[in-house]
Amino acid sequence: MQSHPFTADVPLVTVIGGGIVGLATAMTLKERRPELTVALLESESELAQHQTGHNSGVIHSGIYYRPGSDKALLCRRGKAMMEGFCRSNSVPWDRCGKVVVATRESELPMLERIAERANENGVEFSRIGTDRLRELEPQAAGVAALEVPETGIVDYAVVARAMAERFRDQGGVIRTGFRVTQIHSEDKGLHLRDGGGNAWITRTAINCAGLHSDAVFRQAKHGVMANVADKLADAPECRIIPFRGEYYELVQSRWSLVRNLIYPVPDPNFPFLGVHFTRMIGGGVECGPNAVLALARHGYRWRDVSLSDLGEMMRFPGAYRLMKRHWRMGIAEMHRSISKAAFVAALQRLLPAVRSQDLMHARAGVRAQAVDAGGNLIDDFLFASTPAFTHVLNAPSPAATASLAIAERVVDQHQARWGSLWL
């Protein structure tokens, strides 16, 4: 059995999860408390292998989110912080702007609702008609639109590597290949174990495990709360339900169809933004994604099936209630996944000139979406605490944009609750 090189007497905070939220959190904590030993554990052999590495690369403006929500507040602050981080660390990015397009008259009330949210959230935008829309995106079809010049693009995997470099330069420790499968308290510390019997000892921990955040939360509750008098757990019963988003790319000869970003008016009953067109910072244009239920937490393809993940999902009452509530939407998304023609038809609502031969298969990503026991998709970011732990339980889009602001929030909460354990 192996353990890390620090003794249990050394004040130590361990961040679980090497995606952009975990890296931002570890880096922020180390910058605030340089004297503190801070470590990060990642289950994969490399950092940023899942949501961060399969991200659309949009620096969101915060236009969609409910005013006063964590998503709205942290996206706005995080956007400015992300732009500053990219400038300071020579990470390529571009504030290219986007349009949110109503393709039919029936979408105009929802477009106006988005405009009202933009006003309340302090987002720069303009209501535009068809003439201005054609100037910005000559191939886009719509009856009205919102122009959002604040929106940008970046490669979040590059951002994550820059965060990891800064964290290491500050003396932070990163260990890869360590998937936390057991947690228990012992000798005033937390003992984390992986499936191979390796151990990691820490005074406190921060759970940024993304697709596995609910599993780490349950391990912390069962392994630590059973051993302490404090029964703190302020989060609703929820599970991560993985949704796969599949993308196409425009072939290079058709990149000119899209100048920057073209988005539809989103369905207010579903927390996904619909298929859209996104210019990428490294070149090219992505088209998508759809949103289908993944058959594994790492279910990037239909053939990626985990019986244990499926069994856990099906034992959760919220999964049944979610499927019952959104079965029509689910069937439509599956149809677009299986049928390229159906996917193309959805894209043609925004861009009539696009044809099937213009598209080639691209990557897929899996979104970690928390669902409560009532089958409700948890819309906002969700944070919780258990003894010696702070948990990030729901951090879907715009979490990459907001990652540095999320890190501030998490570090504040962790220091306020568990800082005495480091002294």
C-alpha positions, 0 to 999 in steps of 0.5 A, spaced: 500 500 500 502 506 498 501 513 500 503 520 499 509 523 501 506 528 507 504 526 514 497 526 517 501 532 521 502 537 515 496 541 514 493 539 507 487 540 502 486 535 497 482 537 491 479 531 487 478 532 480 483 534 475 478 538 470 478 546 469 474 547 476 478 542 480 484 546 477 482 553 478 480 551 485 487 548 487 490 554 484 486 559 487 487 556 494 494 555 493 495 563 491 491 565 497 495 560 502 502 559 499 504 556 506 498 551 505 500 544 502 495 543 497 494 537 492 490 535 486 488 528 485 485 526 478 483 519 476 485 519 469 492 519 466 492 526 464 488 532 466 482 535 463 480 528 459 472 529 460 468 535 460 474 540 460 477 536 454 470 536 450 468 543 451 465 547 446 470 552 447 465 558 448 466 564 453 459 565 455 456 572 456 451 570 462 445 572 457 441 566 459 441 565 466 436 567 471 438 573 474 441 572 481 442 565 480 449 562 481 450 561 474 448 568 472 453 571 478 459 567 477 458 567 469 459 574 469 465 574 474 468 568 471 468 571 464 472 577 466 476 573 470 477 568 464 479 573 459 484 576 464 487 569 465 488 568 458 491 575 457 496 574 463 498 566 461 498 567 453 492 563 452 489 564 445 482 567 445 477 571 441 471 576 443 468 574 437 461 575 439 454 571 437 447 572 435 441 568 438 436 567 432 429 567 432 427 563 426 419 564 427 414 568 430 413 564 435 420 564 438 419 572 439 416 572 446 422 567 448 427 572 445 424 578 449 425 574 455 432 572 454 433 580 452 430 582 459 435 577 463 441 580 459 439 587 462 438 584 469 445 580 468 448 586 465 450 583 459 452 588 453 447 586 447 443 589 442 436 587 439 437 587 431 433 585 425 434 581 419 438 587 415 443 587 421 443 579 422 445 579 415 451 583 416 453 579 421 451 572 419 449 572 411 447 565 411 443 565 417 435 565 417 431 569 422 426 574 423 429 577 429 435 576 433 440 578 439 447 581 438 451 579 443 458 582 442 461 579 449 461 572 447 468 569 446 472 563 444 478 559 447 480 552 448 479 550 455 484 544 455 489 549 453 487 553 459 487 547 464 494 546 462 496 553 464 492 552 470 496 546 472 503 549 470 501 555 475 499 550 480 505 546 480 510 553 480 506 555 486 508 548 489 502 544 488 502 537 487 498 533 482 497 526 482 494 522 476 491 515 476 488 515 482 480 514 482 477 515 489 473 509 491 473 509 499 473 515 504 473 514 511 476 519 517 481 517 522 486 520 526 483 527 525 484 526 517 481 523 511 483 517 508 482 516 501 483 510 497 483 508 490 481 501 487 488 498 487 489 499 495 493 506 494 491 511 500 492 518 500 491 522 507 489 529 507 486 534 513 480 536 508 478 535 501 474 539 496 470 535 491 470 537 484 469 530 481 465 532 475 461 526 472 463 522 479 461 528 484 455 525 486 459 518 488 464 522 492 459 525 495 456 519 497 462 516 499 464 522 504 457 521 507 457 514 508 465 514 510 466 520 514 459 522 517 458 515 520 464 517 524 462 524 527 457 527 531 456 533 526 451 530 521 452 536 516 449 535 509 446 541 506 444 538 499 438 535 496 438 528 494 441 528 487 445 524 482 449 525 476 445 523 469 450 523 464 448 526 457 452 525 451 452 531 446 454 529 439 458 534 434 459 535 427 464 540 423 463 543 417 468 541 412 474 546 410 471 549 404 464 551 407 467 554 413 465 561 410 458 559 412 459 561 419 463 567 421 462 567 429 457 563 433 450 562 431 445 560 436 437 558 436 432 561 442 433 555 447 427 551 449 425 554 456 423 547 459 430 544 457 437 546 460 440 545 453 441 551 448 440 547 442 444 545 436 448 551 434 454 553 430 461 555 433 467 557 430 473 554 434 479 558 436 484 553 433 480 553 426 474 550 424 466 550 425 463 546 430 455 544 429 451 541 435 450 538 440 444 534 441 443 531 448 442 524 449 442 520 455 449 516 455 449 509 457 455 510 461 458 516 465 464 516 460 459 514 454 462 518 448 459 513 443 452 509 443 457 502 444 460 505 451 455 502 456 457 501 463 452 496 466 454 499 473 453 506 471 446 504 468 444 500 474 445 505 479 441 510 474 435 506 474 435 505 482 435 512 482 427 514 482 429 521 479 431 518 473 424 514 472 421 521 473 426 525 468 424 520 463 417 520 464 417 528 464 421 529 457 420 522 453 418 526 447 424 531 447 429 524 449 426 521 442 427 527 438 434 527 441 435 520 439 433 521 432 438 526 431 443 522 434 442 516 429 439 520 423 444 525 420 438 527 416 435 529 422 441 533 425 442 537 418 434 539 418 435 541 425 441 545 423 438 548 417 433 552 421 438 556 423 443 556 416 439 553 410 445 553 406 448 547 410 447 540 406 449 533 409 455 533 405 458 539 408 458 536 415 463 531 417 463 527 424 467 530 430 468 529 437 462 528 442 462 530 450 458 528 456 455 533 460 454 531 468 447 534 469 445 533 476 437 531 477 434 531 484 429 525 486 423 528 483 426 528 476 428 535 476 434 537 472 437 542 477 438 548 473 443 552 478 450 550 480 450 546 486 455 546 492 454 542 499 458 540 505 460 534 509 465 534 515 472 536 512 469 536 505 466 541 500 463 539 494 461 541 487 455 537 486 452 540 479 457 544 475 454 544 467 455 549 462 457 555 463 462 552 469 468 552 464 467 560 463 465 561 470 471 556 473 475 561 476 469 565 480 466 558 482 473 557 485 473 563 489 466 561 492 468 554 493 475 556 497 471 561 501 466 556 503 471 551 505 476 556 509 470 558 512 467 551 514 474 547 515 479 552 515 480 551 523 482 544 521 489 546 517 491 550 524 
